[in-house]
Amino acid sequence: MAKVTPAPLDLENVDAAHRPISNVNDFTTEEGGGSKEPEREQWGSTLDFILSCIGYAVGLGNILRFPYITGRNGGAAFLIPYVLMMTFAGFPVFYLELVIGQYSQVTPYLLYQRMCPLFNGLGLTMIMITFFTAIYYNISLAWSLRYMYAGIFESVPWSKCRPLNDSGNELCYDDKIGITCTYNCTINDPQSDLNATSYYDGACRTKYELQSLVDSGKVNDYRSFYCTALQNGSTLLTPAQEYNNYVLGYDPKGEIFASLGTPKWDLIVALAASWVMVFLVLIKGIKSSGKVVYFTATFPYVILIALLIIGNLQPGADRGITFYLSPKWEKLSTASIWADAASQIFFSLSVGGGGLTTLATYNKFNSNILRDTLIVVLGNCSTSLFAGFVIFPILGFISQIIGKTVEEVAASGPTLAFVSYPDALTRISGPAQLYAVLFFFMLIILGIDSQLVLVEVVITMVADRFTYFQKNARRRILAVIGVCIIMFCFGILLTTPQGPAIYNLLDTFAGGITLVIACLVELIMVMYVYGFKRFVADIHCMLGKPPSRLWVLLGYPTNIFWHACWIFITPVLLIAILGFQFSDSGDFTYQDKTYPTWAVVMGWCITGLCCVWIPLNAVVYFIRATIKKSGYRSLITPTQEWGPKDAKSRAHVGMALSSNQ
């Protein structure tokens, strides 16, 4: 790796009030007096940081959400807005967040307070977004743990209907068994054939068995409940759907939030286990998590490759691939495909929540973060595209079996992970139990990477706000324990029968639109308040001259592409996305059920709770400046604490400034 040489800065056109620090002696160092901040940890190597970013960004959204969004938006046609949004929105915001994190070496809670006091609330907004996201994201780990346990100790229970006397559902129909019955609603009178069998309660029943069911009042006539259900227009359940409802305690007939229900003890245990895993990895900070990612960020690709081979060997796989690669160009004229592409990019890259900024604070001051940005963003999007070739053959296989189109199967949304894929894996020839365990183990690994960073953001905020927890390792452990316990307690709500509906609500109102708002405010603050020229000067100070001409072509450290995106293109795109999302007046639903009005209002209250800190803190700072008569310019001027924390890097910035004065 070429060495990055710091270069003298051209700061002639940078507003004096926006210079990093006017004098080298203004730095607070151990020798120069002032309060010394606790020494910050650093990554053991550059690879630790890159793998941590990949682990954070590449998560369940790449494997589960991307196929669903792609299927909903016309297959390959979706890839065009997806790549464009990655280029003009994902790349610029990702790079910006790494820059300010590495330059400041403090987490969002203190970063914006020092960078531009008027926007101090942005850091709190990011913390709130991350707090809510970490709560509902961990239930995905709990569900995956519960399923993996069932795959190991219960012999793939979602492969067959549960007995009616053991929490089974009368509407469950196992087509693997049902098609073997000689009578399946095709003749009028099973009495004419003494050997006729009909499906009921997970098996083919003879005439005599059906007679006993009639006598007991369980069925109305010799036909099975399956036939009666078809006559009445009822929706039948697959064994995988029935098992998913059983695990979650979800009633498909019930209304959303009609009652919360009682938390399920097995999900509480799984949730507790997932939080214990998070605690054990974070107990020693980045020294431990930075090594764990060597496994967690790479092993999922091994399983994906295995599933790629298995899936593409199944009948109907070509239907899925054809759908994935065949664009419906008319979709490009709809606003929703562009909004979905942007939301998928922001969701999968994990920008706007403070996680990337926090990871970058542990970097060395002159680390080549443009290189890291290119690797992580391209790796993230390549994983999504590759996952399409893994997932769509399986969807094609399912569609051929159940007689639906690939688009209909892909549009089933969040149930893909815990219904469609497990169902498909039970139908593939081979060790179904092994396939299931590996699949859910992959989901756990993908989820734990992202969860570690989400929780680390909250922990570092606590440590930055209460320096008591920074004094030694034991005190940090107390902070980790406290944060994990608090989030676990909130997460218990998601173990109730209404957990999936709560998950969907939080995902939309806490982890969706709020990220776009945070990114837009961040761009406006950095480019138009802190100052574009000032920001570019910071980048040049950190990265110095390009190591080679190749890096010049890639925009090292900045070029016209980055400038145009930061100043105009990306903010305009974000404003357009927000406009579309706010104007979308359709009903808010989950599995075709509409949320009650009060629940939607509560969702918007959660969005408000995340974002209110931005205007609230601005008002407080204005009032404070008015009372103290300190002048309003100080509200948009970096404080003396702004800049790198360690003495060497601060001295480097000071010398660069001095050489340009």
Secondary structure as UniProt FT lines:
FT   TURN            12..13
FT   HELIX           16..18
FT   HELIX           24..26
FT   TURN            30..32
FT   HELIX           46..57
FT   HELIX           61..65
FT   HELIX           66..72
FT   TURN            73..74
FT   HELIX           75..78
FT   HELIX           79..85
FT   HELIX           86..90
FT   HELIX           91..104
FT   HELIX           108..115
FT   HELIX           117..119
FT   HELIX           120..153
FT   HELIX           157..159
FT   TURN            164..167
FT   TURN            170..171
FT   HELIX           175..178
FT   TURN            179..180
FT   HELIX           190..192
FT   TURN            194..195
FT   STRAND          197..200
FT   TURN            201..202
FT   STRAND          203..206
FT   HELIX           207..215
FT   TURN            216..217
FT   HELIX           225..232
FT   HELIX           239..248
FT   TURN            252..253
FT   TURN            256..257
FT   HELIX           265..282
FT   TURN            283..285
FT   HELIX           286..296
FT   TURN            297..298
FT   HELIX           299..312
FT   TURN            315..316
FT   HELIX           317..325
FT   HELIX           329..333
FT   HELIX           335..349
FT   TURN            350..352
FT   HELIX           355..360
FT   TURN            361..362
FT   TURN            365..366
FT   HELIX           369..402
FT   HELIX           406..410
FT   TURN            411..414
FT   HELIX           416..420
FT   HELIX           421..427
FT   HELIX           432..465
FT   HELIX           467..470
FT   HELIX           473..491
FT   HELIX           492..495
FT   TURN            497..498
FT   HELIX           499..509
FT   TURN            510..512
FT   HELIX           513..524
FT   HELIX           525..531
FT   HELIX           532..543
FT   HELIX           549..553
FT   TURN            554..555
FT   HELIX           560..564
FT   HELIX           565..569
FT   HELIX           570..583
FT   STRAND          589..590
FT   TURN            591..592
FT   STRAND          593..594
FT   HELIX           597..611
FT   HELIX           613..628
FT   HELIX           633..636
FT   TURN            640..641
FT   HELIX           647..658
FT   TURN            659..660
//
